[in-house]
Amino acid sequence: MLIELYHYLTTPCPRTHRQLGYLTGMLGLQARHRRVQNHWQQHLENCQQLILRSALACRQTNKATIIGSGLLLEVPLEQLSAQFNKVVLIDMVQPRAVRKRCLKLGNVTPLVHDITGLATALINYKKGDKLPTPQASLPGLGLSSDLIISCNLLTQLAHTPSHFLQHRHGWHEDDPQLQQWRQAIMKEHLLLLAQQEGRCCLICDASHDYRDKSGKPLAQENRLLGLSLGRVDQEWLWPIAPLGELSKQHQLIATVQGFCNWRG
Ligand SMILES: C[S@@+](CC[C@H](N)C(=O)[O-])C[C@H]1O[C@@H](n2cnc3c(N)ncnc32)[C@H](O)[C@@H]1O
């Protein structure tokens, strides 16, 4: 708890990103990883291997860009830095430990950037306003990448803004307008990826399964809200919250999909 407070106070992060909950989200991810890292290990290795498989298939190796770089748990940063001339990291928050790791490598640039273009509009949003239109764009440094990695953030892109609207402005989770908007945010991200010339490695959670102690299914949530991403290269289970993490009665397991060369 104290360590999280310390990071909350000392991590450089734009005010809007803090207000929208991105810093809290990242610190939560870090704390959960500390608690359940054994359960996450296989997932982290699967992500890293899929990224390396995708990287090794690149003909040109000038630049790799990682969107949703986060804490770099799922990213084989040192290997990418050795293979590519430049590596660009994009996230709402770039923690100090990540910045330090980049400095050591010399050819990695961490950028704070909102890939949906929604943050400012959300902060200025007033009840009754039309929901802001997502405008996905890459920062200049991320353009013309030979490899672009969307690293386990597709569903997060819609989740955090929607959570903010529910808690700040009373939107209901099941409101069809909110659901449509969440889907539009994800589609906009996929469109951005599809427009890039380089190889695209896409990793995302597709569904969340709640199971009881014995593993019996209780409920399932489709995280892609019905979007279909096409032929998957690899699919695996990720015990995001093993028994005891969210509750003593149930566990949460995500199905993760990985694409080495996603083409839209
Ligand atoms: C599940 S985490 C990914 C973890 C990360 N790949 C790692 O290896 O540690 C999702 C990440 O997406 C980032 N993110 C969410 N919305 C974003 C946005 N609009 N623009 C940029 N990054 C965003 C979050 O800050 C978070 O770091």
The ligand as a Gaussian input file, in Angstrom:
#p B3LYP/6-31G(d) Opt

LIG

0 1
 C       -2.915000      -4.722000     -19.761000
 S       -1.881000      -3.337000     -19.788000
 C       -0.592000      -3.914000     -20.874000
 C        0.594000      -4.431000     -20.123000
 C        1.905000      -4.277000     -20.879000
 N        1.806000      -4.757000     -22.229000
 C        3.073000      -4.902000     -20.145000
 O        3.821000      -5.671000     -20.783000
 O        3.293000      -4.609000     -18.965000
 C       -2.675000      -2.183000     -20.858000
 C       -1.850000      -0.936000     -21.082000
 O       -2.511000      -0.110000     -22.019000
 C       -2.314000       1.243000     -21.643000
 N       -3.358000       2.055000     -22.274000
 C       -4.683000       1.999000     -22.018000
 N       -5.327000       2.929000     -22.749000
 C       -4.386000       3.573000     -23.499000
 C       -4.437000       4.638000     -24.455000
 N       -5.581000       5.238000     -24.739000
 N       -3.281000       5.036000     -25.029000
 C       -2.104000       4.439000     -24.706000
 N       -1.995000       3.427000     -23.812000
 C       -3.128000       3.005000     -23.204000
 C       -2.397000       1.193000     -20.140000
 O       -1.811000       2.327000     -19.535000
 C       -1.669000      -0.110000     -19.813000
 O       -0.302000       0.101000     -19.589000

